[in-house]
Amino acid sequence: MESYHAVLEAIAAAPGDGVLAIIISVEGSAYQKEGTCMWIGANGETVGLLSGGCLEEAAAAYAREILANRQAAAVSFDLRTEDDWSWGQGAGCNGLVHIWLEPVTSDAKLDWLALKRCLDRGEHVLMVRSIMYPDERPFFQSETGEQFGGCRRTPHREWREWLHKTPFYQGRSGLYEVDGETFYVQHFWPKPRLVIFGAGPDAPPLVAAAKAAGFSVTVSDWRPAFCHPSHVPDADAFVMGFPHETVPRLRLNERDFVVIMTHQFERDRELVSLLADKPLAYLGVLGPRRRTDRLFPSGSAPPFVRSPVGLSIGARSPHEIAISITAELISVLRRHGAEAAQ
């Protein structure tokens, strides 16, 4: 979902040095926006895209210079014209893209690995990078207060507050001016967690689709043969047991997405009773709305419950239903649409 997750995986696995390319500013329209990342290894490996394919080769060429000089720098690509000599030839983006190239070597690599560990623990991290002093390493702070990186100057207090006040997966990454100095500020969010209750035959397609969209997927079921990697190979984690056992162990919070699809009415009812009062980012129930209404003592599902789960695209097969559910998850995550904005 976010390019930096794949990039951080590449940095962790890289045998040597490399360069992290980050879009820090876009004027006009472009294929990607601020915060988009690309890894360029010294061995030529690349992970991530900065555009539709028109900037990556040039960025890799600049990266070789960055590695040779061992100092970060900014480069700009003008896509606003379409003559034979411009970056905009045939792109149709009509924007000016500013990219920051950050060398990832020795101690600097430890900072990015620390960032990855924070995200793996489910923590929101804010990065502040001085544009005026490219020899300094970026400064990082997690929502739990952990600090690492170049801490020569204390970041603006407002930025620290963003760690606790910014809604999940929101917050603008970009350039900021403070006391005459230009900084690039970026929010790094952990992968959103999707918990699927019920590991029937329609669960594997949903797990695969959500995983491909960038979710960390946990599967919960009371049946050992179903709640197992041999049945759902793409799941990141498994929590086996009955709902009254598994829900407390999952420690669900306001960043979690939940889909109930056990295909057993009483089991769904038990799950609804355990989950309805939790501050979830998303709660969806597979099945017709009339069936879902019957799961609640009032005879009517609350407005925040998504049922039938998924966007209405006429889906029929398990794979189509998985696509519709994943699309709705993304819509809610991005706060798109009237329902997601509520």
N, C-alpha and C positions, 0 to 999 in steps of 0.2 A: 504493500500500500504506500508506504513512504520509502523513497529511494535510500534513505540513510540506513535502514535496517540491513538491506543487502550489502551496502557499502561497508558497514561495520563488520559484517561477517567476512567480507573479502579482506579487510585490514587484518583481522584476527588470524586469517589463514595464510596471509601473504608471507612468502619466505624471506622477503627483503623489504627495501624501502619503496616508497611510492609517493604519489601526490593526490590530495583530495581536492577536487574541483567543486565549488559551491556557487550557485547563482545567488548573488547578493543584492542585485537590483535589476528590475526590468522597467524600461520606459516604453510605453505602447503595449502591443500584444506580442506574445511569444508562446512557443509550444509548452514551455515549462515556466514555473514561477520561482520566486525567492525561496531558498531552502532546498531546492533540488540538488542532489549530490551525484558525483561520479568518482569512482576510484580508478586511478591510472597507475598500475604497478611499474616498477623499474624493469620488469621482465616483459612489459608490453600488455599485460592483462588489463582489461577494462571491465568495470561493472557499473551499470547505471547509464542513463541517458540524460544529456543536457538539452537536447532538442529532438527533432524528428530525424536526426542523422546528419545534419549539415554542419554542426560545430564540433563534433567529437574528435575528428581527426586533427583539427587545428589545436584543440585543447590538449591533445596528447603530445603534439609537437612542442607547445609551450611548457608542458610538464617536464620535458627532458631538460629544458633550460632551468626550471625551478630546482630540479634535483641537482644539477651541476652547481648552482649558486647557493643552494641550501637556504634560500630566503623566499618567503611568500611574496606574492605580487598579484595585482589585479589586471585583467585584460578585458577588453570590450569588443563586442561583435555587433556591427550595425546591419540589421536585417530590413531596414526601412526602404532601401532601394533595390532594384532588380536588374541592374546592368550586369554585364559579363564579368566585372571585376569586384563585385560586392558579395558579402555573405548572404544577402537576401535573394540571390538569384534563384527564382523558382520556389522560394520557401513560402512566400505569401504571409509571413508572420507580422511584418510591419512594426518591428520593435527593436529597441537597443538593449542588448543583454550584457550585463556586467558580471564577470566571473572572477571569483577569488580562488587562487591556486595555493594550497597549503601543503608544504612538504611534510610528509609523515616519516620521520626518521628517529631512531634511538629513543630519547626521552619523550619526544612528541607522540610516538606510537603508544606509549604507556597511558597518555591522557585519553586517547581514543578508545583504548581497551577498557579504561575505567568508565568511560561513558557507556560502553556496551554493557558492562556489568550493572550499572545503574538501571539501564533500560530493561535488562533481563530480570531485574528485581521488581519491575513495574513502577519505576520512579520517573517522574517528569524532570528533565534537566534543561537548564538555560545556559547557552554559550554566549560569551561576549568577546568579540575579537576587534582589537584596535586596527584600524585601516592605516593610520598615520605612522604606526610603529610595527612594520612587518616582521622585525626580528623578534618580537615578543610572541610567546605562545598564547593561544586562546585561553580564556578563563572559563571554568565550568563550575556550576553549582547545582546540586540536586535538590529536590523538594524536601529532603530530610536534613539538608544543611551541609552535606559533604561538598568540599571544595577541592579542586585540583586544576592543574594547568598553570598558565602564567598569571600569578596573583600580584604583580608589581603594584597595580593601582586598584583600589576598591571600586567595583562597579556601582553604578547609580542605584540608590535605594529602591527606586521604583521597579527596577528590573528584578530585584530579589522578591518584591511583593508579587510580581507576576507568577511566580512559582506556586503561589497559594490561591491567587484570585482568578487566574485564567481558566475559563471553562475547558473541559476536556477536548483536546485536539483542536483548540482554537488558539488565537494569539498570532499576531503578525510578525513574521521574521523579516528583517530588512535593516536598512541603514538608519542610524540615529545620531543626532548631534548633541553632545554634552560638553559644556564649557569649552567650546571651540574645537573639540576633537570629534572625529567621526568614528563610530563603532558599528560593527555588524552584529546584530543580536538574532539568535535563532533558538526557537523552542524545539526540543527533542522529546518526543512522546514515546512511551513504551507501546508495543503492539497491543491493540485492543484485544481483550480476551472474549472469546465466544464459548459459552458452556452449553452443550447439547445434552439434554436429558432424554435418553432413549437411543439405543444403538441398533435399531432395526435395519432392514435392508435398504431403507431410503436415507440412512444417516451417512454412509460413506460418500455419496456424491456431494452432500452439503459440506461435509468436512473438507473435501478436496477443493470445492469452489471457494469456501471462506478462507482456507489456507492460502490459496493462490492470490486472493485479494488482500492478504497481509494480516489476517487475524491469527492469533494464537488460539488453537482450538482444543478444548478439554471435553472429553466424552464421559458421561456418567450413566451407568446402567447397573442393575442388580444381577444380571446374568453373566457369569464369567466367560462364557463362550462368545458373547457379543462385545463385552467391554474388554477388548483385547486387540493388540496390534495386528493379529492375523485377520481380523474382521474389518478393522478400520485402520489401515496402515498409515494414513496421512495425519492422524491425530497427534497432537503434541503431548497430551497427558491423558491419563485415565483415572477416574475415581469410581471404584466399584462399591455398590451397596444400595440399600433402599433410601428413598428420599430423606427420611428423618435422620439418617446416618450421614449422608453425603452433603446435604446443604450446609450444615455447620462447618464441615471440613473445608468447603470451598471458599469460605470467607468472601462472599460476594460483596461488591461495592458499586458505587455510582459510575464506574468506568466499564463495568461488565455488561455483556450482551448475553441473553439467555433465550434459547428456543426449547420449548417442551414438545416432544414428539414420541412419546412412549407407545401410543396407539392402545393404551389401556386406560379406560375412563377413570377408574378409582385411583390409579397411580397419578394421572394428570391432576385429579382433584387434590390429592395430597400435596403435590408439588405447588399448585396454585396457592394453597393455604400457607405454605411455607415461604413463598416468594413474593406474594402480593404486597407486603409491607416493606420490602427491601428497596433501597434507592438505586435501582438498576438503570443503566443507560437505555436498555431495551428489553422488553419481555414479549415474546411471541409464542403463540400456541398453534400448532398444526391442527387443521380440521375446520369444518364449517363454523361460522359465527354462532349459530344456534347451539351447537354442541359446546362451544367454549362458554357461552352464557350459563349453561347448566352446571358448569364447574364451580360457580360462585354461589354462596349462600343466598345472595340477593336475587339470583336468577338473571343477572346482567353483568357482563364483564366491564370493569372500569375502562375509561377512555384510553388510558395509557397502554392497555394490553393490545398487541397487534394480532388480530384474528379476523379472517384467515391470514396466516402469516405470509409475508412476501408481497411484492408488488404485483398488481393485477396485469399480467401479460398473457393470460390464457394458458399458463403452464399446465401440463398434464403428466409427463413422465417424471420420474425421480430427479433426473438431471435438469430438466426444465424448472422444476420446483426449486431445486437447489440454487439455480441461477436467480430466480425471482426473489428468494429469501436473501441471498447475498447482496443483490442490488438494493434491497430495502435496508440491510445493515449498513451499507456504504452511505446511502442517503441519510440515514439517521446520524451516522458518524460525522458526516460533513455538514449536518444541519441544513440540508437542502429540502425544499418543499414545505408546505404549510404545516403538516403534521410534525415534521422533524424540528420545526422551529419552536414548537410549544414547550 
